[in-house]
Amino acid sequence: MAEENDILTKLKKGEKVECPVCHDGYYVPVNTTADKAHYFVCTNKECNGHYRWEPIIDIE
């Protein structure tokens, strides 16, 4: 879990995060900026690596 939080923190800051699936590409945000993205894909076209997180929203 700590490693996942570390990856998310780096992605949110816009840092380059190597894809752990292919070790050749890097994660980039889909259709938005890194600080707003919930979905990231690998830049390697031959790789299906992706990272998705869902924010926890409390409704009172």
Phi, psi and omega in degrees: 000322180296322180295320178297319178295324178295316178297314180298317179300315179296317180297317180297329178280351181087013179285156176284126178239120180294139179290123180285351180279308184253343182057022181240328182252182179230153178283136175230150181288153179256120172061022178194184177275161185299324183287343180252350187287147173246353184222129180233143179236159179284143179283344178283115184296337181273356183255145176257019182293138177207162178223125180228139175227152179240123181292149176268119182245121178266123177251124181253000000 
